[in-house]
Amino acid sequence: MLNFSKNKYKSDSLLTIKLHQDVKDPNSQTINVNENEQVVNLQETKETKETKETIVNKRSHFRRKSIGLIIKSKIPKHFHPTFQKAIKATKEKKYQEATEYWSELLKKYPNSYSTRCERGNANFNQNEYEKALQDLNMAIKQKPTKIKGYYIRLKIYKALKRYDNALSDINFILAINSKDKDAEYVRIQILIRLKRYDDALKSLTLGLQSNPNDVKLLSDRGNVYRALQKYDNALIDLNHALKLYPKNVLALLSRSKVYRVQQLLFRARYDIDEALQLDPQNPKLLRNRGKINFLSKFHLNASEDLDKSLKIEEHSSGYRYRGKALLIMKKYPEAIADFNKALEMKPQNEKFICFDRGETFFKLGDFEKALLDLDKALNFTKDPTIISQIHQLRGSAHEELGHHQDAKLALANIINLQPNNLKVIHQHANLCESLSLYNDSLSDWNRLYNLLNHDSNLDCDKKSIKAVLLNRGRILSKLCRFDEALSDFNQGLKLFPQNVGLLCYRAEIYQQLGRYNEALNDLNDNIDQPKNTCQFYVTRAGIYKSLEKYPEAYQDLKMVLESKFDLTSEISYNSYTLGLCYRGSIYRIYKKYDKALADLNLVIQRDPNNALALCERSVVYKEQGQFDDAWNDIEKMLLYC
């Protein structure tokens, strides 16, 4: 057993101290062996009884033991090679690499508060928020009065939009150091995020009392005033901020938003353009210019700006506004894709998107999906104008799906909200007519007539009154109230003496009353009009047929059925269908049954419930001895009449 003297221990201590000094010295990463040997030589002179070999062994053992102990546990963390590597990786923003170094360091220094904070920060920068929170929570629990951990953790909370938690952390920081101006500013930003505008306003006003020309505080207070809809106050602050520093992008953006709300779109566009000259790739600026272009009805420009912004940064409102622009540009599938993306990113914005997406589905002819969105949209708004628009689309969608009662109810809801909505009353009247609810339809036309004639707030013209008189006259005719119908047609013809529609409908009334000569005179007096239509010739053919002037009737029908009339309007299409029925009837009279059936079958193929065609075809079948077929047509006719 080796026996060291007191002086030997003293020599050991000197070596240990020296080794410590060498390790601590950042310019000396290796131990100076020559100096260590001088210390060891001191003890060699006092150990004369030991052999030279033993001394050499002791010396080697001592050196190995001392170096091992120091490297194992005595190097301060900041001089550890791994620490330097972690710092370097962090500065170079190589956060994954930095995380690995910090983790390695934590194995050697498991209780290091700053190392745990740094690893949390590295994870934060990799969007590994939960891992980052674990480190920060542990660090803060370890040293609850140190600020660094709270600063990093509130950054994580802000990224996670957990603003209440972030506010708690910043409040704690300010409790430790109430004079921390940066912390106070962060607190204001969090209050704005939480929409606690009154609290933010108090803090901003307090800050401006001590520094009235702080551009950042002025800009923020102007933005808060804007959120509170105090636009005059907002402009005062923002104008002041821009006077102090004209290149303030935030102030330019905020003032542009105020102008946009005030519908001063030219000024709003000017501010955004100025800001974009300073920061051309700022996605928020591009997004807001896109919104201004949309409101200015420059939909292509809006789409282009929003395209650029979304390539730089995906944002829910960017997709929403681009979808709105695409809807107006009739790019419906692309619009649906944008609305879906906007909802995916921010589901709580469903209230802003359902109406637009519902309208887009309607335009695409997907009425079921349109109704799903429009029904939701009704729950999200109390604006009578928007509710009215929703009901109008719902009514049209239900009508397209054959849900006539639902369509009628939707339109009735609009009329209750907007009793003077001429367009919807008109639509309701037509729907009632299609449902054979002629009295309800007549009530609507009476209402329209009274509104146009007695409401000074409505911009009424002769054409509008003519349209009401014509349609009310048609409904009166269907109700067999011929004298009242004639009165409406006569009144309309005083406004427009050569209107083909009014002339044709009046001629039909004369025909119903057996006043054939008056009917023919009406039509023949206007035969040379360049605007004579399919309806004109079919109406005259019907009168000739009633007078048994079949050749004349046939010539008029030939004019219609063998010429290229525009059949895109409902009136022309219905007249063409009626013309086929009349010609089929004339073929039957001439006993040309095959030709008669060809015309009548074509009508029934288009409209299986056409009573006139079914009646004429049943007569053809009867005359051919096909009594079962004749009876089937009569039963169908009776069912639908």
VEXGU-493424 format. One record per residue (C-alpha): z negated, x negated, y; residue number from 0; residue in one letter. Coordinates in steps of 0.1 Angstrom, whole numbers. Layout:
N
<<Z,X,Y>,NUM,A>
...
REM end
This chain:
641
<<0,0,0>,0,M>
<<11,-14,34>,1,L>
<<-16,-19,60>,2,N>
<<-6,-19,96>,3,F>
<<-29,-31,123>,4,S>
<<-37,-14,156>,5,K>
<<-12,-37,173>,6,N>
<<15,-26,149>,7,K>
<<10,10,158>,8,Y>
<<12,0,194>,9,K>
<<45,-17,186>,10,S>
<<57,15,168>,11,D>
<<49,35,199>,12,S>
<<69,11,221>,13,L>
<<99,14,198>,14,L>
<<96,52,198>,15,T>
<<94,53,236>,16,I>
<<124,30,238>,17,K>
<<144,51,214>,18,L>
<<135,82,234>,19,H>
<<147,65,266>,20,Q>
<<180,55,249>,21,D>
<<186,91,237>,22,V>
<<178,106,270>,23,K>
<<200,82,289>,24,D>
<<234,101,291>,25,P>
<<252,68,295>,26,N>
<<237,54,263>,27,S>
<<244,73,231>,28,Q>
<<234,44,208>,29,T>
<<201,26,202>,30,I>
<<199,-10,214>,31,N>
<<190,-29,182>,32,V>
<<184,-63,199>,33,N>
<<156,-49,220>,34,E>
<<141,-32,190>,35,N>
<<141,-65,171>,36,E>
<<122,-81,199>,37,Q>
<<94,-56,194>,38,V>
<<94,-61,157>,39,V>
<<92,-99,161>,40,N>
<<58,-93,178>,41,L>
<<43,-80,147>,42,Q>
<<59,-107,125>,43,E>
<<37,-134,141>,44,T>
<<6,-114,132>,45,K>
<<15,-108,96>,46,E>
<<14,-143,81>,47,T>
<<0,-132,47>,48,K>
<<31,-111,39>,49,E>
<<62,-125,24>,50,T>
<<94,-127,44>,51,K>
<<111,-102,21>,52,E>
<<84,-76,26>,53,T>
<<86,-80,64>,54,I>
<<124,-74,63>,55,V>
<<119,-43,41>,56,N>
<<93,-29,65>,57,K>
<<115,-36,95>,58,R>
<<145,-17,79>,59,S>
<<123,11,68>,60,H>
<<107,14,102>,61,F>
<<140,15,120>,62,R>
<<155,41,97>,63,R>
<<124,63,99>,64,K>
<<122,62,137>,65,S>
<<159,69,143>,66,I>
<<159,97,117>,67,G>
<<129,114,133>,68,L>
<<143,113,168>,69,I>
<<178,125,158>,70,I>
<<163,152,137>,71,K>
<<140,169,162>,72,S>
<<136,151,195>,73,K>
<<170,153,212>,74,I>
<<169,177,242>,75,P>
<<193,206,237>,76,K>
<<214,197,269>,77,H>
<<222,163,255>,78,F>
<<232,175,221>,79,H>
<<269,169,214>,80,P>
<<274,206,203>,81,T>
<<260,218,236>,82,F>
<<286,198,255>,83,Q>
<<313,212,233>,84,K>
<<301,247,239>,85,A>
<<301,242,276>,86,I>
<<336,227,275>,87,K>
<<350,256,254>,88,A>
<<334,282,277>,89,T>
<<349,265,308>,90,K>
<<383,266,291>,91,E>
<<378,302,282>,92,K>
<<380,295,245>,93,K>
<<354,321,238>,94,Y>
<<357,323,200>,95,Q>
<<353,285,198>,96,E>
<<324,286,222>,97,A>
<<307,313,201>,98,T>
<<309,291,170>,99,E>
<<293,262,190>,100,Y>
<<265,284,204>,101,W>
<<258,297,169>,102,S>
<<256,262,156>,103,E>
<<232,252,184>,104,L>
<<210,283,177>,105,L>
<<205,270,142>,106,K>
<<189,239,157>,107,K>
<<172,257,186>,108,Y>
<<165,292,173>,109,P>
<<142,300,202>,110,N>
<<165,289,230>,111,S>
<<167,318,255>,112,Y>
<<197,303,275>,113,S>
<<217,295,243>,114,T>
<<213,331,231>,115,R>
<<224,344,265>,116,C>
<<254,321,264>,117,E>
<<265,333,230>,118,R>
<<261,369,242>,119,G>
<<283,362,271>,120,N>
<<309,346,249>,121,A>
<<309,376,226>,122,N>
<<312,398,257>,123,F>
<<343,380,268>,124,N>
<<358,387,234>,125,Q>
<<350,424,237>,126,N>
<<325,421,209>,127,E>
<<300,443,228>,128,Y>
<<276,452,200>,129,E>
<<272,416,189>,130,K>
<<267,406,226>,131,A>
<<241,433,230>,132,L>
<<221,421,200>,133,Q>
<<218,386,215>,134,D>
<<210,399,250>,135,L>
<<184,423,237>,136,N>
<<167,396,217>,137,M>
<<168,371,246>,138,A>
<<153,397,270>,139,I>
<<126,406,246>,140,K>
<<118,369,243>,141,Q>
<<116,363,281>,142,K>
<<115,397,299>,143,P>
<<110,382,333>,144,T>
<<141,360,334>,145,K>
<<171,374,352>,146,I>
<<200,358,335>,147,K>
<<199,380,304>,148,G>
<<199,412,325>,149,Y>
<<229,401,345>,150,Y>
<<250,395,314>,151,I>
<<237,427,297>,152,R>
<<246,449,327>,153,L>
<<281,435,325>,154,K>
<<283,447,289>,155,I>
<<269,482,299>,156,Y>
<<295,485,326>,157,K>
<<323,476,302>,158,A>
<<309,503,278>,159,L>
<<307,527,307>,160,K>
<<269,530,301>,161,R>
<<262,531,337>,162,Y>
<<227,545,334>,163,D>
<<217,515,313>,164,N>
<<234,491,338>,165,A>
<<215,507,367>,166,L>
<<182,501,349>,167,S>
<<190,464,344>,168,D>
<<201,459,381>,169,I>
<<170,478,393>,170,N>
<<149,454,372>,171,F>
<<167,424,387>,172,I>
<<160,437,422>,173,L>
<<124,444,414>,174,A>
<<121,406,406>,175,I>
<<141,396,436>,176,N>
<<146,423,462>,177,S>
<<166,399,485>,178,K>
<<194,394,460>,179,D>
<<223,407,481>,180,K>
<<248,403,452>,181,D>
<<226,424,429>,182,A>
<<223,451,456>,183,E>
<<261,452,459>,184,Y>
<<264,456,421>,185,V>
<<239,484,423>,186,R>
<<260,502,449>,187,I>
<<291,499,427>,188,Q>
<<272,513,397>,189,I>
<<259,543,418>,190,L>
<<296,550,428>,191,I>
<<306,549,392>,192,R>
<<278,574,384>,193,L>
<<291,596,413>,194,K>
<<257,593,429>,195,R>
<<275,592,462>,196,Y>
<<245,601,484>,197,D>
<<224,573,470>,198,D>
<<253,548,473>,199,A>
<<258,560,509>,200,L>
<<222,553,518>,201,K>
<<224,518,504>,202,S>
<<256,511,522>,203,L>
<<244,524,555>,204,T>
<<212,503,551>,205,L>
<<233,472,545>,206,G>
<<255,479,575>,207,L>
<<226,483,598>,208,Q>
<<218,446,593>,209,S>
<<255,435,591>,210,N>
<<277,461,609>,211,P>
<<309,441,604>,212,N>
<<306,435,567>,213,D>
<<342,444,556>,214,V>
<<333,449,520>,215,K>
<<305,474,528>,216,L>
<<327,492,553>,217,L>
<<354,496,528>,218,S>
<<330,509,501>,219,D>
<<314,533,525>,220,R>
<<348,546,535>,221,G>
<<356,551,499>,222,N>
<<323,570,493>,223,V>
<<330,592,523>,224,Y>
<<365,599,508>,225,R>
<<348,609,475>,226,A>
<<325,632,495>,227,L>
<<356,647,512>,228,Q>
<<343,635,546>,229,K>
<<378,623,555>,230,Y>
<<372,617,592>,231,D>
<<342,595,585>,232,N>
<<361,577,558>,233,A>
<<389,569,582>,234,L>
<<365,556,608>,235,I>
<<350,531,584>,236,D>
<<383,521,568>,237,L>
<<401,516,602>,238,N>
<<372,494,613>,239,H>
<<373,474,581>,240,A>
<<411,469,585>,241,L>
<<407,459,622>,242,K>
<<383,432,611>,243,L>
<<405,421,582>,244,Y>
<<440,436,580>,245,P>
<<447,422,546>,246,K>
<<419,441,529>,247,N>
<<437,455,498>,248,V>
<<408,478,489>,249,L>
<<406,493,524>,250,A>
<<444,499,524>,251,L>
<<442,516,490>,252,L>
<<413,538,501>,253,S>
<<429,548,534>,254,R>
<<461,556,515>,255,S>
<<442,579,493>,256,K>
<<427,597,523>,257,V>
<<462,602,538>,258,Y>
<<475,614,505>,259,R>
<<448,641,503>,260,V>
<<456,651,539>,261,Q>
<<493,653,529>,262,Q>
<<502,625,553>,263,L>
<<524,610,527>,264,L>
<<544,588,550>,265,F>
<<512,571,562>,266,R>
<<499,569,526>,267,A>
<<531,552,515>,268,R>
<<530,527,544>,269,Y>
<<495,516,535>,270,D>
<<503,512,498>,271,I>
<<534,492,506>,272,D>
<<514,469,528>,273,E>
<<488,464,500>,274,A>
<<516,457,475>,275,L>
<<530,430,497>,276,Q>
<<496,413,494>,277,L>
<<492,420,457>,278,D>
<<526,429,441>,279,P>
<<514,431,405>,280,Q>
<<483,452,412>,281,N>
<<485,481,386>,282,P>
<<462,503,407>,283,K>
<<484,500,437>,284,L>
<<516,507,417>,285,L>
<<499,537,401>,286,R>
<<489,551,434>,287,N>
<<524,546,449>,288,R>
<<538,564,419>,289,G>
<<515,594,427>,290,K>
<<526,594,463>,291,I>
<<563,593,453>,292,N>
<<556,621,429>,293,F>
<<541,643,456>,294,L>
<<570,633,479>,295,S>
<<593,646,452>,296,K>
<<608,612,446>,297,F>
<<604,616,409>,298,H>
<<626,588,397>,299,L>
<<608,563,421>,300,N>
<<575,577,408>,301,A>
<<585,571,372>,302,S>
<<596,535,380>,303,E>
<<563,527,397>,304,D>
<<543,541,369>,305,L>
<<564,523,344>,306,D>
<<555,490,361>,307,K>
<<518,498,364>,308,S>
<<516,508,327>,309,L>
<<532,476,315>,310,K>
<<505,457,334>,311,I>
<<476,480,325>,312,E>
<<474,512,304>,313,E>
<<457,540,323>,314,H>
<<452,577,316>,315,S>
<<462,589,350>,316,S>
<<493,566,349>,317,G>
<<505,583,318>,318,Y>
<<496,617,331>,319,R>
<<516,614,364>,320,Y>
<<545,598,346>,321,R>
<<545,627,322>,322,G>
<<546,651,352>,323,K>
<<575,632,367>,324,A>
<<594,632,333>,325,L>
<<587,670,330>,326,L>
<<605,676,363>,327,I>
<<633,652,353>,328,M>
<<637,674,322>,329,K>
<<628,645,298>,330,K>
<<606,667,278>,331,Y>
<<599,647,246>,332,P>
<<591,616,267>,333,E>
<<568,638,289>,334,A>
<<549,651,258>,335,I>
<<544,615,245>,336,A>
<<529,605,279>,337,D>
<<506,636,280>,338,F>
<<494,628,245>,339,N>
<<487,592,254>,340,K>
<<468,602,285>,341,A>
<<446,626,263>,342,L>
<<441,599,237>,343,E>
<<428,575,263>,344,M>
<<407,600,281>,345,K>
<<400,633,262>,346,P>
<<378,647,290>,347,Q>
<<410,649,311>,348,N>
<<423,677,289>,349,E>
<<416,701,319>,350,K>
<<442,682,339>,351,F>
<<468,680,312>,352,I>
<<468,712,292>,353,C>
<<488,732,318>,354,F>
<<515,705,322>,355,D>
<<518,699,285>,356,R>
<<519,736,278>,357,G>
<<548,740,303>,358,E>
<<566,711,286>,359,T>
<<562,727,251>,360,F>
<<575,759,266>,361,F>
<<606,741,280>,362,K>
<<612,726,245>,363,L>
<<610,761,230>,364,G>
<<578,753,210>,365,D>
<<561,785,222>,366,F>
<<532,784,197>,367,E>
<<521,750,209>,368,K>
<<527,761,245>,369,A>
<<504,790,240>,370,L>
<<476,768,225>,371,L>
<<477,746,256>,372,D>
<<481,774,281>,373,L>
<<452,794,266>,374,D>
<<430,762,270>,375,K>
<<442,757,305>,376,A>
<<429,792,315>,377,L>
<<394,780,307>,378,N>
<<396,750,330>,379,F>
<<406,765,363>,380,T>
<<394,791,388>,381,K>
<<423,787,412>,382,D>
<<441,821,413>,383,P>
<<474,805,420>,384,T>
<<472,782,389>,385,I>
<<458,811,368>,386,I>
<<488,831,379>,387,S>
<<512,804,369>,388,Q>
<<495,800,335>,389,I>
<<497,838,328>,390,H>
<<534,838,338>,391,Q>
<<542,811,313>,392,L>
<<520,828,286>,393,R>
<<538,861,292>,394,G>
<<572,844,288>,395,S>
<<561,826,257>,396,A>
<<547,858,241>,397,H>
<<580,876,250>,398,E>
<<601,848,234>,399,E>
<<579,852,202>,400,L>
<<583,889,203>,401,G>
<<546,895,211>,402,H>
<<556,921,237>,403,H>
<<522,937,242>,404,Q>
<<506,902,247>,405,D>
<<533,894,272>,406,A>
<<527,926,290>,407,K>
<<490,920,292>,408,L>
<<495,884,305>,409,A>
<<518,897,333>,410,L>
<<493,925,341>,411,A>
<<466,899,345>,412,N>
<<487,881,371>,413,I>
<<494,913,390>,414,I>
<<456,920,392>,415,N>
<<451,885,407>,416,L>
<<481,886,429>,417,Q>
<<491,923,437>,418,P>
<<519,912,459>,419,N>
<<536,887,435>,420,N>
<<571,901,436>,421,L>
<<585,879,409>,422,K>
<<558,889,383>,423,V>
<<560,926,391>,424,I>
<<598,923,386>,425,H>
<<592,906,353>,426,Q>
<<567,932,342>,427,H>
<<591,960,351>,428,A>
<<619,944,329>,429,N>
<<595,939,300>,430,L>
<<583,976,302>,431,C>
<<620,986,302>,432,E>
<<626,965,270>,433,S>
<<597,983,254>,434,L>
<<612,1017,264>,435,S>
<<581,1022,287>,436,L>
<<604,1036,314>,437,Y>
<<576,1053,334>,438,N>
<<557,1021,336>,439,D>
<<588,1003,346>,440,S>
<<595,1029,373>,441,L>
<<560,1024,386>,442,S>
<<567,987,391>,443,D>
<<600,993,409>,444,W>
<<583,1018,432>,445,N>
<<556,992,439>,446,R>
<<583,966,447>,447,L>
<<602,990,470>,448,Y>
<<570,998,490>,449,N>
<<560,962,493>,450,L>
<<595,951,506>,451,L>
<<596,980,531>,452,N>
<<561,980,544>,453,H>
<<545,946,540>,454,D>
<<553,926,571>,455,S>
<<540,894,555>,456,N>
<<568,894,529>,457,L>
<<601,878,537>,458,D>
<<623,906,526>,459,C>
<<661,908,529>,460,D>
<<689,932,522>,461,K>
<<697,916,488>,462,K>
<<661,921,476>,463,S>
<<661,957,486>,464,I>
<<695,963,470>,465,K>
<<682,947,437>,466,A>
<<652,970,437>,467,V>
<<673,1001,444>,468,L>
<<698,992,417>,469,L>
<<671,987,390>,470,N>
<<651,1017,400>,471,R>
<<682,1038,399>,472,G>
<<690,1026,363>,473,R>
<<655,1035,352>,474,I>
<<657,1070,368>,475,L>
<<690,1074,350>,476,S>
<<674,1066,317>,477,K>
<<647,1092,325>,478,L>
<<676,1117,332>,479,C>
<<665,1120,368>,480,R>
<<701,1117,380>,481,F>
<<697,1131,415>,482,D>
<<671,1105,423>,483,E>
<<691,1078,407>,484,A>
<<722,1088,428>,485,L>
<<700,1086,459>,486,S>
<<690,1050,451>,487,D>
<<726,1040,444>,488,F>
<<739,1056,475>,489,N>
<<712,1039,496>,490,Q>
<<722,1006,480>,491,G>
<<759,1011,487>,492,L>
<<751,1017,524>,493,K>
<<738,981,524>,494,L>
<<766,967,502>,495,F>
<<795,991,501>,496,P>
<<816,971,476>,497,Q>
<<788,960,452>,498,N>
<<803,963,417>,499,V>
<<770,969,400>,500,G>
<<760,998,422>,501,L>
<<795,1013,419>,502,L>
<<795,1011,381>,503,C>
<<760,1026,378>,504,Y>
<<769,1055,402>,505,R>
<<801,1061,383>,506,A>
<<781,1063,351>,507,E>
<<758,1090,367>,508,I>
<<789,1109,378>,509,Y>
<<801,1106,342>,510,Q>
<<768,1120,329>,511,Q>
<<771,1149,353>,512,L>
<<807,1155,343>,513,G>
<<820,1145,378>,514,R>
<<848,1123,363>,515,Y>
<<871,1124,393>,516,N>
<<844,1111,416>,517,E>
<<836,1084,391>,518,A>
<<872,1072,388>,519,L>
<<877,1074,425>,520,N>
<<847,1050,430>,521,D>
<<861,1025,406>,522,L>
<<898,1028,415>,523,N>
<<892,1024,452>,524,D>
<<877,990,444>,525,N>
<<901,979,416>,526,I>
<<915,951,437>,527,D>
<<882,933,443>,528,Q>
<<884,897,432>,529,P>
<<848,900,418>,530,K>
<<856,928,393>,531,N>
<<836,921,362>,532,T>
<<834,929,325>,533,C>
<<810,958,335>,534,Q>
<<836,973,358>,535,F>
<<864,976,332>,536,Y>
<<840,988,304>,537,V>
<<826,1015,327>,538,T>
<<860,1028,336>,539,R>
<<871,1026,299>,540,A>
<<841,1048,291>,541,G>
<<852,1074,317>,542,I>
<<888,1074,304>,543,Y>
<<874,1078,269>,544,K>
<<854,1108,280>,545,S>
<<886,1123,295>,546,L>
<<904,1115,262>,547,E>
<<927,1091,280>,548,K>
<<926,1067,251>,549,Y>
<<956,1045,260>,550,P>
<<941,1038,295>,551,E>
<<907,1032,280>,552,A>
<<922,1008,254>,553,Y>
<<940,989,282>,554,Q>
<<907,984,301>,555,D>
<<890,973,269>,556,L>
<<918,949,260>,557,K>
<<913,934,295>,558,M>
<<877,927,286>,559,V>
<<878,919,250>,560,L>
<<908,897,250>,561,E>
<<902,879,283>,562,S>
<<879,850,292>,563,K>
<<851,868,311>,564,F>
<<819,849,317>,565,D>
<<794,864,292>,566,L>
<<764,843,301>,567,T>
<<747,870,321>,568,S>
<<729,898,304>,569,E>
<<749,925,321>,570,I>
<<782,909,310>,571,S>
<<770,904,275>,572,Y>
<<758,941,272>,573,N>
<<790,953,287>,574,S>
<<810,933,262>,575,Y>
<<789,948,234>,576,T>
<<795,983,247>,577,L>
<<832,976,250>,578,G>
<<833,967,213>,579,L>
<<816,1001,205>,580,C>
<<842,1019,227>,581,Y>
<<871,1002,211>,582,R>
<<857,1008,176>,583,G>
<<854,1045,185>,584,S>
<<890,1046,197>,585,I>
<<902,1028,165>,586,Y>
<<883,1055,145>,587,R>
<<900,1083,165>,588,I>
<<934,1066,157>,589,Y>
<<922,1063,121>,590,K>
<<924,1026,121>,591,K>
<<892,1023,101>,592,Y>
<<894,986,92>,593,D>
<<897,976,128>,594,K>
<<870,1001,138>,595,A>
<<846,986,112>,596,L>
<<854,951,123>,597,A>
<<844,959,159>,598,D>
<<813,980,150>,599,L>
<<801,955,124>,600,N>
<<803,927,150>,601,L>
<<781,948,173>,602,V>
<<755,955,146>,603,I>
<<755,919,135>,604,Q>
<<745,910,171>,605,R>
<<722,939,175>,606,D>
<<711,956,143>,607,P>
<<694,984,161>,608,N>
<<723,994,183>,609,N>
<<722,1032,181>,610,A>
<<758,1038,194>,611,L>
<<774,1014,170>,612,A>
<<754,1028,140>,613,L>
<<764,1063,150>,614,C>
<<801,1054,153>,615,E>
<<801,1035,120>,616,R>
<<784,1064,102>,617,S>
<<813,1086,113>,618,V>
<<838,1060,101>,619,V>
<<820,1059,67>,620,Y>
<<819,1097,66>,621,K>
<<856,1100,73>,622,E>
<<863,1075,45>,623,Q>
<<841,1094,21>,624,G>
<<814,1067,20>,625,Q>
<<786,1093,24>,626,F>
<<757,1070,12>,627,D>
<<767,1043,37>,628,D>
<<770,1070,64>,629,A>
<<736,1084,56>,630,W>
<<720,1049,57>,631,N>
<<734,1043,92>,632,D>
<<721,1077,104>,633,I>
<<686,1069,90>,634,E>
<<686,1035,108>,635,K>
<<697,1052,140>,636,M>
<<670,1078,138>,637,L>
<<644,1051,131>,638,L>
<<652,1031,162>,639,Y>
<<661,1058,186>,640,C>
REM end
